[in-house]
């Protein structure tokens, strides 16, 4: 019996050791390699693979696929042209199978799609530097549960507190809303919100502020895997068929009230801003009309700003909003964005009624690369 116990213990230790070794194993190759001239080299060890390529957002607007070449040692490799400073996403294609780079542990999820990412930077004034973690004072990023009486749910949001937050001084708040298929993790993970805010604040380019990133899906309490529905596959439309007790916009003051009760906020209109991308831009458009005297700054990023079929109601709401004289009504969109026409229609409406707004237009479409730019610009415009 004693020998059996000793043998069992030895087997257990061997298995544990193997597991620890597996966790500590280094990749067969180094990938990606950001070279000094701004080019990036990708490597993949696949001696039995027949065809390997890498697809990434290496162009300003479009994703590009680069065929990789097999070396004698079984490593497939390719080097890009010199890339501008930026955060880049990419994925490998191995014999028709899309896979993440096994040598790169930095992975983001966008709805149900996983992609690796890397950052190219040349100096402290470029976008790559802004998006990376630098040696500056760091704010706190927390996942917070709150009660929404309007929706009858416990819901989760992400809250960024600036490095200067000490529980004594009060701060303004920016409410930052995601797009269709996103959740409360989207702006933090894909948008690099904490890195952008840390760096802008450290450089004195924006006011220290609290940033609140809620879940904009009223039929989902939280991001996939973080609420009682379990580990379902996210598809952007999860549980929509259930309906909701109220819309995101109708329940929005539950979030504002929770934040004001639990954080040191400046509880004034002049210290509140709301901005969002795509669906979140549509939410911003509607929140502005529902609560015209609650926020002073509005940012519509590639906004799904659907003009109401009830023209009289829209006219009344917009008249009330602009009569209250918000400090900023800002619209930003890329020339290739599929919502460009919708935003042009909104601008024509604002022009026809002589409502003041600011407009920013750049290249590119409905992509995170643009939304990171818009967040950077908007954050520098508010609470001044």
Protein Blocks (a to p, Z undefined) as FASTA:
>chain_A
ZZmmmmmmmmmmmmmmmmmmmmmpccfbdcddddfkopacdddddfkbmbdcddddfbfk
bccdddddddfkopacddddddddddddddddeehiacddfkbcbdcdehjaccdddddd
fbfkbmklmmmccddddddddddddddfknopacdddddddfklgolaccddddddddeh
iafklmmmmnommmmmmmmmmnopaccdddddddfbfkbfbdehiafnljaddehjgokl
nopabdfklmmmmmmmmmmmmpccdfbfklcccddehjlmmmmmmmmmmmmmlbfbdcde
hiacdcdfblmlmmmmmmmmmmnopabdcddddfklcklmmmmmmmmmmmmnopacdddd
deddddfklmmmmmmmmmmmgoZZ
